[in-house]
Amino acid sequence: MLAVIDILCNLIYPAYETLFFLAKFRRKETYNPKFTLWTTYWIFYTVLHQVQKMLYFFPFVYEIKVILVLLMAHPKVEAASLIQ
């Protein structure tokens, strides 16, 4: 069950938001902070995924990853910008 939540919340929703943002603002030349948010999100998601592979033997690594990624994707918390 946690794997389904991980896929939905950490891959599908951010991918949708990123593609929606890029489609909406691709022709505008103005800077938008959401671009930085989603770019930072994907960079840190990739790093967390690689760290999870290396630390698979520690307890609760998967759960910690899911919580961190949800905080990074949440529009009000924007932990990706805070981490950056």
C-alpha angles and dihedrals in degrees: 000000000000090000091057091050089048093053095045098044101032103037115015100042096044091044090052092048092047094049091045091051093047093048092048098046104028094109098043116094095201122108116253123191090217089070090059091045095054094041090051090046093056093046093052092042089057092048092049091049091054092046090051090054091053096044099041092129095062115094118254095009091130093049092047090051092051092050093047093049092048089053091049092052097043108108096218099044099039092184090173089069091046092051091048 
